Amino acid sequence: MKLLLIAITLISLAANADDKRIYSTDSIGNRQYNKPSFTVTDEGRIYETDAISNRRYDKQSYKIDGNKIVPTDAIGNRQYDKPSFGIQTQ
């Protein structure tokens, strides 16, 4: 039983290792712990996360689609009634 628990923990850590985190910072670069942070997955999904890195599925999620960021529901379907955002590269 302990071996199974350790294996599941290692698999979950390996699965989340590729996720990128985006934190809110102030003007000098200090992380703002009272503001939301976001997780970007390899599939291009963007989730809001809480202070201990749990995904907030009850909040709005997004997906990167080409050069746009489009709002999605909890299972990934695009929400056409909400605005999308463009990505500009420099």
TORPA-4810 file (N, C-alpha, C, O; in nm, 3 decimals):
<nodes>
NODE_1_0.082_-0.119_0.000_0.000_0.000_0.000_0.086_0.125_0.000_0.058_0.221_-0.072_M
NODE_2_0.194_0.124_0.082_0.283_0.241_0.086_0.354_0.259_-0.047_0.374_0.373_-0.091_K
NODE_3_0.392_0.149_-0.111_0.459_0.158_-0.240_0.367_0.218_-0.345_0.411_0.297_-0.428_L
NODE_4_0.241_0.181_-0.343_0.144_0.236_-0.437_0.127_0.387_-0.415_0.120_0.463_-0.511_L
NODE_5_0.120_0.429_-0.290_0.106_0.571_-0.258_0.228_0.650_-0.305_0.214_0.759_-0.359_L
NODE_6_0.346_0.594_-0.286_0.469_0.661_-0.331_0.472_0.669_-0.483_0.511_0.772_-0.539_I
NODE_7_0.431_0.563_-0.551_0.430_0.562_-0.698_0.332_0.665_-0.752_0.363_0.735_-0.849_A
NODE_8_0.215_0.675_-0.693_0.115_0.773_-0.738_0.166_0.914_-0.716_0.147_1.001_-0.801_I
NODE_9_0.231_0.938_-0.603_0.287_1.070_-0.574_0.394_1.108_-0.675_0.396_1.221_-0.723_T
NODE_10_0.483_1.016_-0.708_0.589_1.044_-0.805_0.532_1.069_-0.944_0.580_1.157_-1.015_L
NODE_11_0.431_0.993_-0.982_0.368_1.013_-1.113_0.301_1.150_-1.119_0.312_1.219_-1.221_I
NODE_12_0.233_1.189_-1.013_0.166_1.319_-1.014_0.267_1.433_-1.016_0.242_1.536_-1.078_S
NODE_13_0.381_1.417_-0.947_0.484_1.519_-0.951_0.547_1.528_-1.090_0.577_1.638_-1.138_L
NODE_14_0.567_1.415_-1.153_0.625_1.415_-1.288_0.528_1.475_-1.389_0.570_1.541_-1.484_A
NODE_15_0.399_1.452_-1.369_0.299_1.506_-1.462_0.290_1.657_-1.451_0.266_1.725_-1.551_A
NODE_16_0.307_1.712_-1.332_0.297_1.856_-1.313_0.430_1.927_-1.333_0.435_2.050_-1.324_N
NODE_17_0.537_1.854_-1.359_0.668_1.916_-1.372_0.679_2.004_-1.496_0.758_2.099_-1.497_A
NODE_18_0.602_1.975_-1.600_0.610_2.052_-1.724_0.523_2.176_-1.723_0.532_2.257_-1.815_D
NODE_19_0.439_2.193_-1.623_0.352_2.309_-1.616_0.434_2.433_-1.584_0.530_2.428_-1.507_D
NODE_20_0.397_2.545_-1.645_0.463_2.673_-1.621_0.374_2.756_-1.529_0.252_2.754_-1.543_K
NODE_21_0.435_2.829_-1.436_0.361_2.912_-1.342_0.381_3.058_-1.376_0.490_3.100_-1.414_R
NODE_22_0.274_3.137_-1.362_0.278_3.282_-1.381_0.232_3.345_-1.251_0.122_3.319_-1.204_I
NODE_23_0.317_3.429_-1.193_0.287_3.494_-1.066_0.267_3.643_-1.086_0.326_3.703_-1.176_Y
NODE_24_0.182_3.703_-1.003_0.167_3.848_-1.001_0.284_3.906_-0.921_0.318_3.857_-0.814_S
NODE_25_0.344_4.013_-0.975_0.456_4.077_-0.907_0.433_4.227_-0.899_0.352_4.282_-0.973_T
NODE_26_0.504_4.291_-0.807_0.496_4.437_-0.797_0.601_4.499_-0.890_0.663_4.428_-0.969_D
NODE_27_0.620_4.630_-0.879_0.707_4.701_-0.973_0.855_4.664_-0.959_0.932_4.685_-1.053_S
NODE_28_0.897_4.610_-0.844_1.037_4.572_-0.828_1.058_4.421_-0.835_1.169_4.373_-0.812_I
NODE_29_0.955_4.347_-0.866_0.969_4.204_-0.890_0.935_4.113_-0.775_0.956_3.992_-0.786_G
NODE_30_0.884_4.165_-0.665_0.844_4.079_-0.553_0.712_4.011_-0.584_0.619_4.074_-0.636_N
NODE_31_0.703_3.883_-0.551_0.580_3.807_-0.576_0.469_3.856_-0.483_0.491_3.876_-0.364_R
NODE_32_0.350_3.873_-0.540_0.233_3.917_-0.465_0.152_3.793_-0.426_0.078_3.739_-0.509_Q
NODE_33_0.165_3.750_-0.302_0.100_3.628_-0.256_-0.051_3.645_-0.239_-0.124_3.546_-0.237_Y
NODE_34_-0.099_3.768_-0.227_-0.242_3.791_-0.210_-0.315_3.802_-0.343_-0.436_3.819_-0.344_N
NODE_35_-0.245_3.792_-0.454_-0.306_3.798_-0.587_-0.300_3.661_-0.653_-0.213_3.580_-0.619_K
NODE_36_-0.391_3.633_-0.745_-0.392_3.498_-0.804_-0.271_3.472_-0.892_-0.213_3.564_-0.950_P
NODE_37_-0.234_3.345_-0.901_-0.131_3.302_-0.995_-0.197_3.206_-1.094_-0.310_3.162_-1.073_S
NODE_38_-0.126_3.176_-1.202_-0.183_3.095_-1.308_-0.086_2.983_-1.346_0.035_2.998_-1.333_F
NODE_39_-0.143_2.872_-1.392_-0.065_2.758_-1.442_-0.096_2.741_-1.589_-0.213_2.739_-1.629_T
NODE_40_0.009_2.728_-1.671_-0.005_2.703_-1.814_0.043_2.562_-1.842_0.158_2.530_-1.814_V
NODE_41_-0.044_2.477_-1.895_-0.009_2.338_-1.923_0.052_2.326_-2.062_0.050_2.421_-2.140_T
NODE_42_0.107_2.209_-2.093_0.167_2.184_-2.224_0.064_2.191_-2.337_0.100_2.222_-2.450_D
NODE_43_-0.062_2.162_-2.307_-0.167_2.167_-2.408_-0.214_2.309_-2.436_-0.298_2.330_-2.524_E
NODE_44_-0.163_2.407_-2.362_-0.202_2.546_-2.382_-0.318_2.590_-2.295_-0.372_2.699_-2.316_G
NODE_45_-0.358_2.509_-2.197_-0.466_2.547_-2.106_-0.410_2.635_-1.996_-0.298_2.612_-1.948_R
NODE_46_-0.486_2.736_-1.955_-0.445_2.828_-1.850_-0.547_2.821_-1.738_-0.666_2.844_-1.759_I
NODE_47_-0.501_2.787_-1.616_-0.586_2.775_-1.499_-0.539_2.872_-1.391_-0.419_2.892_-1.374_Y
NODE_48_-0.634_2.931_-1.319_-0.598_3.006_-1.200_-0.566_2.907_-1.089_-0.632_2.804_-1.076_E
NODE_49_-0.464_2.938_-1.009_-0.425_2.850_-0.899_-0.425_2.927_-0.768_-0.409_3.049_-0.766_T
NODE_50_-0.444_2.854_-0.659_-0.443_2.918_-0.527_-0.300_2.921_-0.472_-0.205_2.888_-0.543_D
NODE_51_-0.285_2.961_-0.347_-0.153_2.981_-0.288_-0.072_2.853_-0.275_0.051_2.858_-0.270_A
NODE_52_-0.138_2.736_-0.269_-0.064_2.610_-0.256_-0.067_2.528_-0.385_-0.056_2.406_-0.381_I
NODE_53_-0.082_2.596_-0.498_-0.072_2.539_-0.633_-0.185_2.447_-0.674_-0.168_2.368_-0.767_S
NODE_54_-0.299_2.453_-0.608_-0.415_2.377_-0.652_-0.489_2.455_-0.760_-0.510_2.575_-0.747_N
NODE_55_-0.527_2.386_-0.866_-0.601_2.452_-0.974_-0.740_2.488_-0.927_-0.807_2.409_-0.860_R
NODE_56_-0.785_2.607_-0.964_-0.918_2.655_-0.927_-1.011_2.630_-1.046_-1.024_2.714_-1.135_R
NODE_57_-1.075_2.514_-1.046_-1.164_2.479_-1.157_-1.294_2.558_-1.153_-1.367_2.560_-1.253_Y
NODE_58_-1.324_2.623_-1.041_-1.446_2.702_-1.033_-1.428_2.842_-1.093_-1.525_2.915_-1.110_D
NODE_59_-1.305_2.879_-1.126_-1.276_3.009_-1.187_-1.266_2.993_-1.339_-1.260_2.881_-1.390_K
NODE_60_-1.264_3.105_-1.409_-1.253_3.104_-1.555_-1.120_3.045_-1.598_-1.016_3.080_-1.543_Q
NODE_61_-1.123_2.956_-1.696_-0.999_2.903_-1.754_-0.990_2.948_-1.900_-1.090_2.990_-1.959_S
NODE_62_-0.871_2.938_-1.956_-0.845_2.985_-2.092_-0.764_2.882_-2.167_-0.710_2.788_-2.108_Y
NODE_63_-0.757_2.899_-2.299_-0.675_2.813_-2.383_-0.605_2.900_-2.487_-0.665_2.991_-2.543_K
NODE_64_-0.477_2.870_-2.511_-0.402_2.941_-2.613_-0.433_2.874_-2.746_-0.407_2.755_-2.764_I
NODE_65_-0.489_2.951_-2.839_-0.530_2.899_-2.969_-0.465_2.985_-3.078_-0.520_3.088_-3.117_D
NODE_66_-0.349_2.942_-3.125_-0.276_3.021_-3.224_-0.222_3.149_-3.162_-0.138_3.144_-3.073_G
NODE_67_-0.272_3.263_-3.209_-0.229_3.390_-3.152_-0.339_3.455_-3.068_-0.340_3.577_-3.051_N
NODE_68_-0.430_3.374_-3.017_-0.538_3.423_-2.931_-0.545_3.344_-2.802_-0.505_3.227_-2.797_K
NODE_69_-0.596_3.408_-2.699_-0.628_3.340_-2.574_-0.780_3.343_-2.562_-0.840_3.450_-2.550_I
NODE_70_-0.843_3.225_-2.566_-0.988_3.216_-2.567_-1.038_3.158_-2.436_-0.975_3.068_-2.380_V
NODE_71_-1.152_3.208_-2.385_-1.207_3.153_-2.260_-1.270_3.016_-2.285_-1.330_2.991_-2.389_P
NODE_72_-1.254_2.927_-2.186_-1.311_2.793_-2.195_-1.383_2.759_-2.066_-1.363_2.824_-1.963_T
NODE_73_-1.468_2.658_-2.073_-1.533_2.610_-1.951_-1.443_2.506_-1.884_-1.329_2.486_-1.926_D
NODE_74_-1.494_2.440_-1.782_-1.414_2.348_-1.702_-1.363_2.227_-1.781_-1.260_2.170_-1.745_A
NODE_75_-1.434_2.188_-1.887_-1.389_2.071_-1.964_-1.320_2.107_-2.095_-1.285_2.018_-2.172_I
NODE_76_-1.300_2.236_-2.121_-1.223_2.278_-2.237_-1.301_2.327_-2.356_-1.241_2.359_-2.458_G
NODE_77_-1.433_2.335_-2.347_-1.512_2.387_-2.459_-1.503_2.538_-2.461_-1.511_2.603_-2.357_N
NODE_78_-1.486_2.595_-2.581_-1.473_2.740_-2.594_-1.606_2.807_-2.560_-1.713_2.759_-2.596_R
NODE_79_-1.596_2.921_-2.490_-1.713_3.000_-2.455_-1.717_3.121_-2.549_-1.637_3.214_-2.535_Q
NODE_80_-1.810_3.119_-2.644_-1.816_3.224_-2.745_-1.881_3.352_-2.694_-1.867_3.457_-2.758_Y
NODE_81_-1.949_3.347_-2.581_-2.015_3.466_-2.528_-1.920_3.554_-2.446_-1.962_3.659_-2.398_D
NODE_82_-1.795_3.514_-2.428_-1.697_3.590_-2.352_-1.585_3.636_-2.444_-1.556_3.569_-2.543_K
NODE_83_-1.523_3.750_-2.414_-1.421_3.803_-2.504_-1.292_3.722_-2.505_-1.253_3.663_-2.404_P
NODE_84_-1.226_3.719_-2.620_-1.096_3.657_-2.631_-0.990_3.766_-2.638_-1.021_3.883_-2.661_S
NODE_85_-0.864_3.729_-2.618_-0.754_3.825_-2.614_-0.651_3.787_-2.718_-0.626_3.669_-2.741_F
NODE_86_-0.590_3.889_-2.780_-0.486_3.864_-2.879_-0.349_3.864_-2.816_-0.327_3.927_-2.713_G
NODE_87_-0.256_3.791_-2.878_-0.118_3.786_-2.832_-0.033_3.862_-2.932_-0.038_3.834_-3.052_I
NODE_88_0.044_3.958_-2.884_0.133_4.034_-2.970_0.277_3.996_-2.938_0.316_3.992_-2.822_Q
NODE_89_0.354_3.968_-3.041_0.496_3.938_-3.023_0.577_4.056_-3.069_0.538_4.129_-3.160_T
NODE_90_0.690_4.075_-3.005_0.775_4.190_-3.040_0.903_4.145_-3.102_0.986_4.228_-3.137_Q
</nodes>
